[in-house]
Amino acid sequence: MQQIINFVIRNKIVLLFLLLFGISLALTIQSHSYHKSKFISSANFFTGGIYKRAHGIGQYFNLKTENEQLVEENVRLKTLLYNSQIADTTQEFQKDTSFYGGVFRFIPAKVYKNSYSATKNYLMLNRGERDGVKQDFGVVTSQGIVGIIENTSNKYATVLSILNTKSKINAQLKNSNHIGSLVWNTKSYELVQLTDISKFAPVAVGDTIITGGQSTIFPKGVPIGTIDSFTTDISGDTYTIDVKLFNDMTNIGHVYIIENTDAEEIKTLEQSVDE
Amino acid sequence: MNNSNVNIIIQFVSLLLVQVLVLNHVNFLEYINPYPYILFILLFPVRANRSLIIFLSFLLGLLVDIFSDSGGIHAAACVTLAFIRPAILKFSFGMIYEYQSIKFSQTEFGRRLVYFSIGTVIHHFMMFSLEVFNISKIILVLQKTLFSSIFTIILSLLITVLFSRKRR
């Protein structure tokens, strides 16, 4: 016993180092899997409060571009409204909720923190559980998708950006129904990759990519970007497509959180099918 | 003694806030960010308790992690840096370190540069390899380490020059 205690005292610095290093390593590994990075997240009252203060100062510098974006969106929505007889326009949200059977609720939010230089990027929003925001809600801007809510606290929420190696979003070509999943290879913040598109799909540079209706997170038809270039897989069965995002991910001010009020029902149905 | 404790607390808080509110958002050429908050670890009094500095480094790294949603990568890198700091000090300052406590403001510029560079590169390499966490992307890790280190070293030297008290 005496020897054990002596050993601990003699090597206490090494042991302390190993302990703390082990803790941080565990936290790192845990943060690699979605749904598990609970402890280390900026959606808490302490960091949230500080980011809120900083945002209060910083937002004045972006007012001009923010206003321009809002005016642009207003113009587009007005065009939609007054041309609703011929509303089958090609560039807009296909709000085909009758097809999907879901009802989508939009919550406006402000971005307090945005990052795009790491390999795992997160945003932080000023909405939380008290505004009805929960995990797995989608986040979009007027131009296109941004990400998925990962952690929430009472007042704040963190968003898993599409510029994150953990992110995997169901997407499809606009002019056909070939679906694939959207991932990011960390090379550029303007390009994301659409993988697993069948080789029979009509792929052409400049085509539009939209979200697919397969997940309960996003409505079908939210714009993502255009095809920048594409290559066939090594096996030759699927395309890997570089998608140029509509969103400028470096400059995001206002976003909309999308809640699918039927998500629970769809999930329980899918589970009962699995069993 | 009390005065130096207050100094350390002020350094801790100010470096943390500057890092998370300003320097994390520099994004020079898309992905290059400086991380001069490690100055806290590098400039910690040499004769202080070793367990204390390891623990404080862990805390600092963890706080930066919480602010930037990065799991535990900063904490791991900071703890490593604090743990091997005596070896770096010995290597870069040689005999002076062995016999008397160093005042960083009184050391030669060249030796300080060597000390900062080794510390920064070790910290950054540790941090970026944990961030990318993929052995096949080692080039990306090295690239990030190189560019961010250059940025961090320059900023750190500037900060120490700016805030050093001239009492000679």
Interface residues (C-beta under 8 A of the other chain):
Chain A: K12 I13 L16 F17 L20 F21 I23 S24 L25 A26 L27 T28 I29 Q30 S31 H32 S37 I40 S41 S42 N44 F46 T47 I50 Y51 A54 S115 Y116 S117 A118 T119 K120 Y122 M124 T158 T186 S188 Y189 T250
Chain B: L17 V20 L21 N24 H25 N27 E30 Y31 I32 N33 R50 S51 I54 F55 F58 G61 L62 D65 I66 F67 S68 D69 S70 G71 G72 I73 A75 A76 V79 T80 A82 F83 L130 E131 V132 F133 K137 L140
